[in-house]
Amino acid sequence: MSPLARVVALTAVAAAVAVALVVGIVALQTDPVGETAPAPVPREGAPPLTLELGIRSDREAVALRRAARLYEQGRRAGAGRSFAQLDSVEARVGQAFSGWPDGTVDRLNRLAGLHPQDAVVQLNLGVALFWAGLPGAEDAWRAAAESEPDSPYAVAAGNLLHPEYAKGLPLFVTTVPLPEKLDALPPAEQLDLLRSEAAAGVEGKLLYGVALQRLGMQRSAARVFAEAARDAPASVEAQVAAAVGRFDKARPADAFSRLGPLTRRFPDKATVRFHLGLLLLWSGEVKEAKTQLVRATRVEPGSPLAGEARRYLDELEKAGV
């Protein structure tokens, strides 16, 4: 397996256990959340529940995941009973959702009063308000992003507040090979190993930053990438990673202002053009994104990032865009 493929494989595993919104959340991005209906008009069915448990493997996390699966399957009574057996903020949010629509918004409002800094409460309160056709969803989502900005809840809140962007955040793609023993470790130990590797050098920082991004810890990833850029000012990968790590849907210029000048500093490096194309694609600028992806295939043909750019272009062509 190529170094690039191995990195993608690792981060995909991290993503699977860390950053996953319920499919139904897409419905929230199809309506103008900034407009309030004259009278409450509830949406059909039950709202999607979002519990982000990362790489936790403790008994509480296992039980929460089991209850959340019951909820996703529409078995809300069983989910409610499972959540009721647990004593955590997440469980209380899940129990409130399981009784939808009876008392859900009221219970979440009370939880928000008791736990105003818990993003899990604010994010799901916003979803419940939106689903019920009530005002205040955006305020709750902003509160979620502000209370825990370095969390997957902040990423989820960004999806809902900025539906004009692609879901999630663009991730840095590195060609640095993974430590050989990484594959045999469980997720938590993988992260520990990558953290220790980050202390040893720039390549370790790049791998650790990618893992943090996949876990929804964008602020932490940005700090690690920035450290790599300071340690290796001549490294194109470190400089590009630092730029990508700054991407924020509320302030996209922070990333573009750093990445754009790198096209002049490293005119023959595919990673610069590829990631510029990636950020443009995330921002909905498809035509400009395709231009940069094409350039990535030409400035460094045969490189891993040129191949990755070609795959993106092929997918865009299949989609007819």
C-alpha positions in Angstrom: 0.0 0.0 0.0 1.4 3.4 -0.9 2.2 6.0 1.8 -0.7 8.1 0.7 -3.1 5.3 0.8 -2.0 4.2 4.2 -2.5 7.7 5.6 -6.0 7.8 4.0 -6.8 4.4 5.5 -5.7 5.5 9.0 -7.7 8.7 9.0 -10.7 7.0 7.6 -10.7 4.7 10.6 -10.4 7.7 12.9 -13.3 9.4 11.1 -15.5 6.4 11.4 -15.3 6.4 15.2 -15.2 10.1 15.7 -17.0 12.4 13.3 -20.3 11.0 11.9 -23.5 13.0 11.7 -26.8 11.1 11.4 -27.9 11.0 7.7 -31.0 12.9 8.5 -29.0 16.0 9.4 -28.7 16.7 5.7 -32.3 17.8 5.7 -31.3 20.7 8.0 -29.1 22.1 5.3 -31.8 22.3 2.6 -33.9 25.1 4.2 -33.0 28.7 5.0 -32.5 28.5 8.7 -32.3 32.3 9.0 -36.0 32.7 8.2 -38.7 32.0 10.9 -42.2 30.8 9.9 -45.1 32.8 11.2 -46.3 29.8 13.2 -44.4 26.7 14.3 -44.5 24.1 11.5 -42.9 20.9 12.8 -41.0 18.7 10.3 -42.1 15.1 9.8 -40.6 12.3 11.8 -38.1 12.6 14.7 -35.0 14.9 14.5 -31.5 13.4 14.1 -29.6 12.9 17.3 -25.9 13.8 17.3 -23.6 12.3 20.0 -19.9 12.6 19.3 -17.9 10.1 21.4 -14.6 10.2 19.5 -12.4 7.2 20.3 -13.9 6.6 23.8 -14.2 2.9 24.6 -15.4 3.1 28.2 -18.6 1.3 29.2 -20.6 4.5 29.2 -19.6 5.3 25.6 -20.4 1.7 24.5 -23.8 2.0 26.0 -24.4 5.5 24.5 -23.5 4.2 21.1 -25.9 1.3 21.5 -28.8 3.5 22.6 -28.0 6.0 19.7 -28.2 3.1 17.2 -31.6 2.2 18.5 -32.7 5.8 18.1 -31.4 5.9 14.5 -33.3 2.7 13.7 -36.5 4.4 14.9 -36.8 2.3 18.0 -37.2 5.3 20.2 -38.9 3.6 23.1 -36.0 1.2 23.5 -33.5 4.0 23.1 -35.2 6.0 25.8 -35.0 3.1 28.2 -31.3 2.6 27.4 -30.5 6.3 27.8 -32.5 6.3 31.1 -30.1 3.8 32.6 -27.1 6.1 32.1 -26.1 9.2 34.1 -24.4 11.7 31.7 -25.3 14.8 29.9 -25.2 12.9 26.6 -27.7 10.3 28.0 -30.1 13.1 29.1 -30.0 14.6 25.6 -30.7 11.2 24.1 -33.5 10.6 26.5 -35.1 13.9 25.6 -34.9 13.1 21.9 -36.3 9.6 22.5 -39.6 11.1 23.7 -40.0 13.3 20.7 -42.0 15.5 20.4 -43.4 15.3 24.0 -41.4 17.6 26.2 -38.3 17.3 24.1 -37.6 21.1 23.6 -38.6 21.9 27.2 -36.2 19.3 28.6 -33.4 20.4 26.3 -34.0 24.0 27.3 -33.7 23.1 30.9 -30.5 21.1 30.2 -29.1 24.1 28.4 -29.7 26.2 31.5 -27.9 23.7 33.6 -25.1 23.0 31.2 -24.7 26.2 29.0 -21.1 25.3 28.1 -21.9 21.7 26.9 -21.9 21.7 23.1 -23.8 18.5 22.9 -26.7 20.2 24.6 -26.6 23.4 22.5 -26.2 21.6 19.2 -29.0 19.2 19.8 -31.2 21.9 21.2 -30.8 23.8 17.9 -31.7 20.7 16.0 -34.8 20.2 18.1 -35.9 23.8 17.8 -35.5 23.6 14.0 -37.4 20.4 13.8 -40.2 21.8 15.8 -40.4 24.9 13.6 -39.4 27.1 16.5 -37.0 30.1 16.4 -33.6 30.0 18.1 -31.8 27.2 16.2 -29.0 29.3 14.9 -28.3 30.9 18.3 -28.0 27.4 19.8 -25.7 26.2 17.1 -23.5 29.3 17.5 -23.4 28.6 21.3 -22.3 25.0 20.5 -19.4 26.2 18.3 -18.3 28.9 20.8 -18.5 26.7 23.9 -16.4 23.9 22.5 -14.6 25.2 19.4 -12.1 22.4 19.3 -14.6 19.6 19.0 -16.6 17.7 16.4 -19.7 19.5 17.8 -18.2 22.7 16.5 -17.7 21.1 13.1 -21.3 19.9 13.1 -22.5 23.4 14.1 -20.5 24.8 11.3 -22.3 22.5 8.8 -25.6 23.8 10.0 -24.7 27.4 10.1 -23.0 27.4 6.7 -24.9 25.0 4.5 -23.4 26.7 1.4 -20.1 24.8 2.2 -19.5 21.1 1.9 -20.0 19.2 5.1 -17.1 18.8 7.5 -13.8 20.5 6.9 -11.1 20.0 4.2 -8.4 17.7 5.5 -4.7 18.0 4.8 -3.4 15.0 2.7 0.2 14.1 3.5 2.5 11.6 1.8 4.4 10.9 5.0 4.3 7.2 5.7 2.8 5.9 8.9 4.7 4.2 11.6 4.8 0.5 10.8 3.4 -0.7 14.1 0.4 1.6 13.9 -2.0 -0.7 12.2 -1.9 -3.3 15.0 -3.0 -0.8 17.7 -6.5 0.2 18.8 -7.6 3.8 18.0 -6.7 5.3 21.3 -3.2 3.8 21.3 -2.8 4.9 17.6 -3.4 8.5 18.7 -1.0 8.1 21.6 1.7 6.8 19.2 1.1 9.6 16.8 1.3 12.2 19.6 4.7 10.8 20.7 5.9 10.8 17.0 4.8 14.5 16.8 7.3 15.3 19.5 10.1 13.8 17.5 9.9 15.8 14.3 8.0 17.6 11.5 6.7 14.4 9.8 5.2 13.2 13.0 3.5 16.5 13.5 1.9 16.2 10.1 0.5 12.8 10.8 -0.7 13.8 14.2 -2.4 16.9 12.8 -4.3 14.8 10.3 -5.5 12.5 13.0 -6.7 15.4 15.1 -8.5 16.8 12.1 -10.3 13.5 11.6 -11.3 13.6 15.2 -12.9 17.0 14.7 -10.3 18.8 16.8 -9.6 21.4 14.2 -8.1 24.0 16.6 -5.6 21.5 18.0 -4.7 20.3 14.5 -4.1 23.9 13.4 -1.7 24.4 16.3 0.2 21.2 15.5 0.5 22.2 11.8 1.6 25.7 12.7 4.4 24.2 14.9 5.5 22.0 11.9 5.6 25.1 9.7 7.7 27.0 12.2 10.1 24.1 12.6 10.5 23.5 8.9 10.1 26.8 7.0 11.4 25.2 3.8 9.0 22.3 3.8 6.2 22.7 1.3 4.1 20.1 3.1 4.4 21.8 6.5 3.5 25.2 5.0 0.5 23.8 3.1 -0.7 22.0 6.2 -0.5 25.2 8.3 -2.6 26.9 5.7 -5.2 24.2 5.4 -5.4 23.9 9.2 -6.6 27.5 9.3 -9.7 26.9 7.3 -12.8 28.1 9.0 -16.2 28.4 7.3 -16.8 31.7 9.2 -13.4 33.0 8.1 -12.3 31.2 4.9 -9.9 34.0 4.0 -7.6 32.9 6.9 -6.7 29.8 4.9 -6.7 31.2 1.4 -4.5 34.1 2.3 -1.9 31.7 3.5 -2.2 29.1 0.7 -2.4 31.5 -2.3 1.1 32.9 -1.9 2.5 29.4 -1.7 1.6 28.9 -5.4 4.4 31.4 -6.1 6.8 30.2 -3.6 6.4 26.5 -4.6 5.3 26.7 -8.3 6.3 23.2 -9.1 4.7 21.4 -6.1 1.4 19.5 -6.7 0.5 19.7 -3.0 0.0 23.4 -3.2 -2.3 23.3 -6.2 -4.2 20.2 -4.9 -5.0 21.7 -1.6 -6.0 25.1 -3.1 -8.4 23.1 -5.3 -9.7 21.2 -2.3 -10.4 24.4 -0.4 -12.1 26.0 -3.4 -14.2 22.8 -3.9 -15.2 22.9 -0.3 -16.3 26.5 -0.8 -18.5 25.7 -3.8 -16.1 27.3 -6.3 -16.1 24.3 -8.6 -14.8 25.9 -11.8 -11.8 27.5 -10.0 -11.3 24.2 -8.0 -11.0 22.2 -11.2 -8.5 24.7 -12.6 -6.2 24.2 -9.6 -6.7 20.4 -9.6 -5.7 20.3 -13.3 -2.6 22.3 -12.5 -1.7 19.9 -9.7 -1.7 17.0 -12.3 0.7 19.0 -14.5 3.2 20.7 -12.2 4.3 17.4 -10.7 3.0 14.5 -12.9 3.3 11.1 -11.3 3.3 12.4 -7.8 0.9 11.0 -5.2 -0.9 14.4 -5.0 -1.2 14.6 -8.7 -2.9 11.2 -8.7 -5.2 12.3 -6.0 -6.1 15.5 -8.0 -6.9 13.3 -11.0 -9.3 11.2 -8.9 -11.1 14.3 -7.8 -11.4 15.5 -11.4 -12.7 12.1 -12.5 -15.4 12.2 -9.8 -16.4 15.7 -10.8 -16.6 14.6 -14.4 -18.8 11.6 -13.4 -21.1 14.0 -11.5 -21.3 16.3 -14.6 -19.9 19.3 -12.9 
